Amino acid sequence: METEVNGKKAPISMILRVAGLSSAAWYGKAKKELKGYQRGPKVSFGDEEVIEGVRGIISSSYFHGEGYKKLRKRLWTMKGIKVGKDRLLKLLRDNGLLADKRPIRNGSSRDHDGTTLTDAPDILWACDLKEWRTLEGKLWMITVLDHFHSGVIHHRTCDRATMEPAMDVVRGSVKKRFGEVRKGICEGMELYLRTDHGGQFSGERFKKEIAFLGLGTSKAFVKSPECNGVIERFHRTIKEQIGVRIEHSTKKEARWLIENFMSRYNNHWILHKLNLMSPNQYRKHYEEEAGC
């Protein structure tokens, strides 16, 4: 390695030897700082702009506790801000905007290595009860979901968890999907209704109602809520979103909270398993692809 001294080339080693310096003095020289320069690819949106967009989405969202992947999707569709997931995750972490991490628990004695999802709608429905505790006592919610896209088909709230409201929800679901309720309307569709072994779903009247409509039955394994995992996951979602508010509400207020959530869920709640689409968006996409 050489450098110029008085217009003549001289080896660096000679210059250092004459100056009484070691080679480290040359290699350890200060690097030139580039002011205003940031390493990495150039981005279209600055950090402050991204954080401002995230705060706007969080403050106006119908839901809370959404992770960075859902926020990234909403940034793009609602604000037109496209940002890398790793960069967004770092920005959320640095600004204290990450959702709380949930602990992973699995107390089941069975290995659940299959799937409860279906490849098309109206193959497997799920029906289950959810108990709420209000200021005035217990309130029950009965819901029917489609395993295809986790969309709510029909629901109702009641003061008592009896067989009659359970049958009413199933009849309402059939009417919403197929336009009427009559004998054998679901025959030939190979449509099954999955329930647990609760008394509301095991009585003779309920069984006769299912047979009258032409629905098949699919019972979950005992002590294995994973079999009915689609609706169990929905119950966790609605509890996380409005559960605390229901605990401090009257029954009338709780019913309003449930109705309000249900009216928004199918259109606005996005799920990872649906490629970050809402249930209605996913079903519409399926129908367009299938030419329905």
N, C-alpha and C positions, 0 to 999 in steps of 0.2 A: 504494500500500500504506500502510495506516494502523495506528496502535496507540494505546492509551489512556494518557494521562499525567494524573494527578490527576482521573480521571473524565472527562476531555475527550479527544476524538480529535485526534491530530496526525499529520501525514505522517512517515513514517520518514526521508525525505530531510531534513526540517527538523531532526529530532532528531539525525541524524548530523552535520549542518552545525554545529549549536550545540555538539555535543560534540567537533567537530574530527576526526571520523572519516570514512573513506571507506565507500562502499557495500559493499566487500569485508568490512568488519568485521561487517556484518549477515549476509551470505550465507555467510560462512566460519565461523559459530558451530558449536560442537561439537554433533554429533548425539546424541540420547539413546540410550544403549545399553540393549538389552533383554536382561537377563541370563537365561540358560537358554533362550533362543529360538534355534531352528535354522531357517534358511531352507529352502524347498522343501516338498514334500508330506510329510504325517505318515506315518510308517511303523509297521507292526505289530510289527516285530522290530528291536531296536537293533543297532548295529554289532557289539558284543561278542557278542551272541547269535548273529548270523550267522557270525562268525568261529569261534566255538566249535563250531557245527554243521558248518562246513567241515572243521575239524581232526578232528572225530569221524569224518566220512565218509572222509577221507584215511587216517586211522590204521586203519580197519576194512575198507577197500576191498580187493578181490581184485587190483586193478590199480593202476598208478601212471602219472603223466604225463598225466592227463586234463585237458582244458581247462575254461574257466569255464562254457561252455554245458552240458557234461555235469555239472559240479558243481551248477549251478543246477537241472538236472532232478532230480538225486539229492537235493538239499536239499528239494525239494517233495515227492517221492514217499516219501522215507525219514524226513524230520524234520518235514514239514508246514510248512516255512518258505518263504514265497513272497517273492522279492526280485527287483528289477529287474536286468536283465543288466548295464547300465552301472554301477549301484551295486556289484554284486558284483565286476565287473572291477576297479573302483577299490579296493575293500577287499582283494581278493587281491593286487593290485600293491603297495599300501601295507604289507601284512603279509608280503611275500615268499613268497606261496603260489602264484604263477603257474607253470605248467609251462614248461620251456625251449622256446623257439621253434625250430622245425626249419628249416634252410635249404631253399630251393626250388631243385631242380635238374631240368633237362630236357635230356638229351643226345640225344634221339631225332631222327632226320632226317625223320620223318614227322609230318604234322599229324593229331592224333587229336581230331577234333571230333565224333565220334559218341558212342555210349554202349555199355557192355558190360552194362548192367542189363536185366533182363527184366520184363515186366508180370505174370508169374505164375510159380509154382514149377515145377520139372521141365521147363524148356524148354532151359536151357543149364547144364551142370555144368562145373566146372573141376577138372583134376587136374594136380598138379605135385609136384616133389621139393624138399625143403629140406635142406641139408647143415648139420649141427652138428659142432662140434669140442669133444670132451670131453678129460678127462685121460688117457683110454685110447685116443684116436684118434677117427676119424670115426664119426658116427652119422647115419643118413638117416631123414627123415620124409616119408611120402607121404600126401597129403590130397586128398579130394574135397569141393568146396564147391558150393553152388547159387548161381548168379549173381543169383537173385531177391532173396535176403536175406543173402547172405554167410554162411549157416549151414554148419557142418561136418556133412557127412553121414557120412563114415567116414574113418578114418586108421589108419596103423600105422607102427611104427619098425622099422628093419632095419639090419644091419651092412654090407650091400652093396646098392647101387642098381641092381638088376637088373630084368628084365622081369617075373619071377614075382611079387614083392610088389606091383608096379604093377597087374597083373591081379587080384591078390587084393583090393586096395583097391576096384577098380571092381566086382568081384563082391559084395563086402561092402556097398557103397553101394546096389546094386540090391536086395539082400536086405532091407536096412533100410527102403528106401522102398516096396518092392512085395511084401515077404513071402516071396519065393522066388527062386531062380535057375534058369532054364530057357531053352531055345531060343526066341528071338523074343519074350521077355517085354515088351520095350520097343517092339516094332513098332507103328506106328500112333500113337505118342505124340508123334512129332516131337521127341524128346529128343536133344540133341547133347552130346558130350563134347569140351571144348576142352583141348588140350594144346599144348606147344611141340614142337620137333623133336628132342628128346632121343632117344637110342637106345632107351630103355625104352618109348617110345611110338611108335616107328617100325618096330619089328620085325614080321615076318609073324605071329608067334604072338599078339602084342597086337592086331593088326588083325583076325585071325580071331576072337579073343575078343569084340571089340566087335561084329563082324558077327553072331556067334552070339547075343548078347544083344539084338540089334535096335537098338543105339544108332547114332546118326549121329556123324560125326567133324567137328570144327571146329578147324583148325590155326591157331595164332597166326602173325602175320607174323614173319619172321626178324629178329632184333635189335630187336624191338618188344615189350617186356614189357607195354606198356599193353594189348595185345590180351588178355592173360591177367591184367589188372590186379586183378581181384577177389581172386584167390588170392595174387598178389604183395603186395597190401596186407595180406592176412592174415599172410603171412610176416613182413612188417615189424612188425606188431603183436605177434606172439608173440616175435619177436627182441627188441623193446624191453622186453617184460615179463619174460622169463626167460633171455634170451641170455647175460648175464654170469654168471648162476648155473650155466648149463649148462657154460660154459667151465671152471668150477672143480669139476665133478662127474664121478663115474664114469659109465659107460654106464647102469648100473642106476639111479643117482640121476637121470640125465638123462631116462630113460624115465618115471620117476615124476613129474618136473616137467612133462613134456609131457602126460601123462595128466591130471594135476591141472588144468592150464590148460584142456585140452579139455573137461573135465567142467563147467567154469564158463563158458566162452566163450559158448555158445549161449544160456544163460539170463541172464547178467549183463553181458556186454560190450555197451554201447550205441553206436550209430553215428549220425552226423549224417544220412547219406543215408536212414536209416530213421526220421527224425523223432524221434531220440533214444530209440529202442526197441532192445531186444535182438533178435537174429535170431528167437528163438522167439516173442517178443511180437509182432513184425511179422507173422510167418506166421499166428499165431492171429488177429490183427486182420484180416488179409486173408481168412481163411477165414470169419470171422464176417460180414464185409461181403459176401462172395460167396455166403454161404449154403451153404458146403461142409459 
